[in-house]
Amino acid sequence: MAGKLPRLALILGSFVTLIAYLYHVPNSEGVAQMDRIRIISASMKIINFVGLVSETLGFAPAWYIQRNSGLILKKLRKPEVNTNLEIKDILIEDVPARIYSPSNLNNDKTKLLPAIIYYHGGAFYMGSVDTHHPLTRRLALKTGFIVISVEYGLAPEHPFPAGIDDCMKVTKYLLDSNNAKKYNIDAKRIAISGDSAGGNFAAIIAQEFVSKSISKNIPRLQVLIYPVVQFFDFMIPSYLTPALHIFHFGRAGQVFQLYL
């Protein structure tokens, strides 16, 4: 019995250390909804660890594990009832997209609504219209706008500039009034938005339309959610700070190597 106590203490100590590591979130003072942040942070730590082990043992690259973890989360999500929205997966200029429209339009092509074109985040190699579906669905419900979520090509299979080219194709197409009317969209009232890598795309696309004569209409608004806006200096606070352990300097090199 005495010989088992040190082993038991080691196991319990390791378990407590693991729980503390997963639970701890640095720089969390003043952050709202910490319970949700801890769940996201712990999930990311586990996924990153599994990816590292898989890559080390030669099973699959870490990025592949990280990307496909989103498919598992999708299967665990409860089915929803879309009583106020019509949701369709479509192709725009050969680019897959998901469109959220108010269900009361009743195919009335004369009724034109504002729209939001959304580019999902995911460090350029993860994410999809499925992973961001709860966000874009809620966006459509709360605003009453039509929302188009773009399924752009991901690195490393589709490195720079494939992803942003896909987003530009969809945006340019919908900013044409004749094309926009097909989806009950007012081309003069289109906003573009994105988070993380998608925020990078939104910032670039907005500048392109404003500085160049790409189309008669231009985006009326850009909404950038924690965007990636530069790749030149990683020694600034936004990269050096652990940033709730979701994305920080330690992953920047991996991300940009895959993307570029």
C-alpha positions, -999 to 999 in steps of 0.1 A, spaced: 0 0 0 28 23 10 44 18 -24 13 29 -42 9 62 -24 37 81 -43 23 68 -76 -12 79 -67 1 113 -55 19 117 -89 -12 109 -108 -34 132 -88 -8 160 -90 -5 156 -128 -43 157 -131 -46 188 -110 -18 205 -130 -36 196 -162 -69 211 -150 -52 242 -138 -34 246 -172 -66 242 -191 -86 265 -168 -61 293 -166 -65 322 -190 -38 349 -188 -45 386 -190 -82 380 -182 -89 411 -160 -119 430 -172 -129 405 -199 -166 396 -200 -180 361 -202 -149 345 -188 -166 311 -185 -171 310 -223 -135 322 -228 -121 295 -206 -141 268 -226 -127 282 -259 -92 285 -245 -92 250 -231 -106 236 -264 -79 253 -284 -52 240 -260 -64 204 -264 -68 207 -302 -33 222 -305 -18 195 -283 -35 167 -303 -23 183 -335 13 185 -322 13 149 -312 -2 138 -345 24 157 -365 53 145 -343 42 108 -347 37 113 -385 0 107 -386 -13 140 -400 -1 176 -400 -11 198 -370 -30 222 -393 -52 193 -406 -62 182 -371 -69 218 -361 -90 225 -391 -111 193 -389 -118 198 -352 -145 222 -364 -163 193 -381 -166 176 -347 -180 207 -331 -205 210 -359 -218 175 -353 -222 182 -315 -243 213 -322 -280 211 -316 -302 213 -348 -319 246 -351 -353 258 -364 -350 286 -389 -385 300 -387 -375 336 -396 -347 329 -421 -343 311 -454 -308 297 -456 -293 284 -488 -259 272 -500 -251 288 -534 -224 295 -559 -214 330 -568 -188 333 -595 -179 296 -588 -172 304 -552 -193 286 -526 -213 308 -502 -242 307 -478 -270 332 -480 -293 341 -451 -325 359 -461 -356 369 -442 -383 343 -448 -410 369 -454 -395 380 -488 -417 355 -506 -396 357 -538 -406 394 -541 -377 406 -563 -388 442 -560 -379 443 -523 -343 452 -519 -326 449 -485 -292 460 -471 -266 431 -470 -235 421 -451 -208 401 -469 -190 381 -443 -155 366 -445 -149 340 -417 -118 339 -396 -95 309 -390 -59 320 -394 -62 316 -432 -62 277 -430 -92 269 -407 -128 279 -404 -157 277 -428 -193 289 -433 -202 260 -409 -179 270 -380 -192 306 -383 -228 296 -389 -241 305 -354 -225 340 -358 -238 348 -393 -272 334 -386 -275 356 -355 -262 385 -375 -290 380 -400 -317 376 -374 -306 407 -353 -301 431 -382 -328 420 -406 -302 423 -434 -293 396 -459 -260 380 -450 -237 362 -474 -210 341 -458 -181 333 -482 -165 298 -483 -132 309 -497 -103 286 -504 -80 277 -474 -43 274 -472 -21 254 -476 -41 239 -505 -50 274 -517 -22 297 -506 -22 335 -510 -38 351 -529 -65 324 -535 -86 332 -505 -88 369 -509 -94 365 -547 -125 344 -539 -138 370 -515 -131 397 -541 -150 378 -568 -181 375 -546 -180 411 -534 -175 425 -569 -204 404 -583 -228 416 -556 -218 452 -559 -233 451 -594 -269 462 -590 -282 438 -616 -266 408 -599 -275 420 -564 -312 422 -573 -312 384 -579 -308 380 -542 -330 409 -531 -299 429 -522 -296 467 -526 -261 470 -541 -258 506 -528 -262 493 -492 -237 465 -488 -213 462 -458 -183 439 -456 -171 423 -424 -148 396 -411 -130 383 -381 -93 376 -378 -81 365 -412 -115 375 -426 -109 409 -411 -77 411 -431 -97 403 -463 -123 429 -454 -98 456 -448 -79 449 -481 -111 447 -502 -125 479 -488 -93 497 -497 -93 482 -532 -128 494 -539 -123 529 -525 -89 535 -541 -96 520 -575 -125 522 -600 -134 485 -596 -172 491 -597 -198 518 -597 -209 509 -562 -185 505 -532 -190 490 -498 -208 514 -475 -193 501 -443 -165 478 -431 -167 461 -398 -134 445 -387 -134 421 -358 -99 416 -343 -84 417 -378 -49 407 -389 -37 439 -405 1 434 -409 27 407 -413 59 427 -409 65 432 -372 57 404 -347 73 423 -318 43 444 -310 19 439 -280 -9 423 -300 15 394 -310 36 392 -278 6 393 -254 -9 358 -249 -43 372 -260 -64 348 -240 -43 319 -253 -63 317 -285 -38 332 -309 -4 347 -301 32 351 -314 40 314 -309 16 305 -337 22 334 -361 52 318 -379 32 286 -385 2 305 -398 21 327 -422 42 298 -435 10 280 -444 -6 310 -459 22 324 -480 
